[in-house]
Amino acid sequence: MTPTELFRAFARTRASLDGSEVTYWWTGDVYSSAPGEPYERLFGFEGVNVGRLVPDEDAAAGADAYRFLSREAAFYLDPSSREILETWRGERVVHVWNDPANQRWRPFPVPMTELGDQVCFSLEIPLAYPSPLPVADYPAHSADDTYRALELFQFFAPASVLTTDAPGVAATMSWTRMSPWLPWMRQGRRPGGLTFHCRGRKLGSYAEVPERTRAYIAANHPEYARAPQAWSEPNETSWTYFRKLNPPA
C-alpha cells in the first residue's frame, strides 16, 4: 500500500472519511508506581471522545489533508464500585475536560500489523514539552518543569479496511499512558507516577455511551456530546485545565 492508502485506511478506523461524527468510548484502570512501593490500582477510568474529520483548507490544493475536530471527557472512578469520584484522600478530583482535542492529519507511514482477519494500527507518542505547571508556581502539584509522558495507542479493524470504499469501519482500541502524578493529587516532587491501561471501541453513536456517563456529561458539560463545529487552538490538557482552575498566585 502507498502511504496515502494506508493513511486513508487508518482514517476509516479512527474516524470517518465522510465527515460524520464518530464516538470512541474506553474503560480501564490507573495504577501507581513509586520506588520501593508496591503497584496500586488507584482508580478506574472511563472516557469518551467525539470527533469528526473535515478537509484542511490550509493544505496545498489536492493534498489528502484533514483536520480532526474533537472533544474528550474522562472520569476517575472508585476502583471497586466504579462510581465517578468527586474526592480522593481529601483532595477534589479534577476530571478530564479537554476542549478542544484537535489534530492536523497528513499522510504518513502509519505502523500497521496484519493479524489474520484483522489489522492493527499502532501509534507510539512520546511527549516532552515545557510544563504548564512550573514547580516554582505549583510546588505541591508539579514535579518537573518539563512535562513528560508516553502514550501508546492500538486501533484494531477488519482487514477489509485496507480495500473498502466505505468511509468508516467498526473498530476497537487499546490505550496505555505513562505519566506523572496528576496535579490534583498533590504529590509534589514525590518520585513515581501513573500508568493508565484502557481498552474501548468505536460506537455506533453517542447514544451508546453508558447512561451513567452520558448523564454526568449532560449535567456538567453537555457540549461534550458533540464534536466542535470549528477549528480552535491550542488544545486543552489535564495540566492546562488544572491551571485554569488554579491560576498561579
Secondary structure by P-SEA (a helix, b strand, c coil): ccaaaaaaaaaaaaccccccbbbbbbccbbbbbcccccccccbbbbbccccccccccccccccbbbbbbbbbbbbbccccccccccccccbbbbccccccbbbbbccccccccccccbbbbbbbbbbbccccccccccccccccccccbbbbbbbbbcccccccccccccccbbbbbbbcccccccccccccbbbbbbccccccccccccaaaaaaaaaccccccccccccccccccaaaaaaaacccc
